[in-house]
Amino acid sequence: MDSSEFHEFLLSRSSVREFRDEPVPEVDITYILDCASTAPSAGNLEAWDVVLVTGRDIREQLSDAAYGQEHVRDAPLLLVVCANYVRSMSQYGERGILFALQDATIACTYMMLAAHARRLHSCWVGAFVEEDVRTVLGLPAHVRPVAILCVGRGHPPGRLTERLPVGEHVHSNAW
């Protein structure tokens, strides 16, 4: 893939909130997780974990925790990506909290792009009641849910959302 193909690949991805009721094949799940394991991480500690959720009742509970977002309930696969503080704090102390959050978000980004590469659709969900997600999934105290990635075959929007011009984000040498 050359740089223009890569850019087109990125431009063709969009968040999808309507999913078909068909399971994500195991081969695709394996591919997504294998890609995530290549993500860069602080000190190569890979301070992230993921909970795979396919059960309807758990998806419904997570949908409730995500303020009733229906696509959390309807996506056939949820990848609940978590920061594992213990892994990074063991080497970096308090700063390891930030590094674990960064590791988890980078891994989730890789999962999202890997799903797109498999011609699956996804939607990153960050709006949820953290304690409710923690309770539903039985997460230990040192693990923080960072994102719920909804994955499946869906119905992309008719047009892609507009983005800010790149210049709105860029500052040279100082703010």
Order of alpha helices (4+ residues) and beta strands (2+ residues): alpha-alpha-beta-alpha-alpha-beta-alpha-alpha-beta-alpha-beta
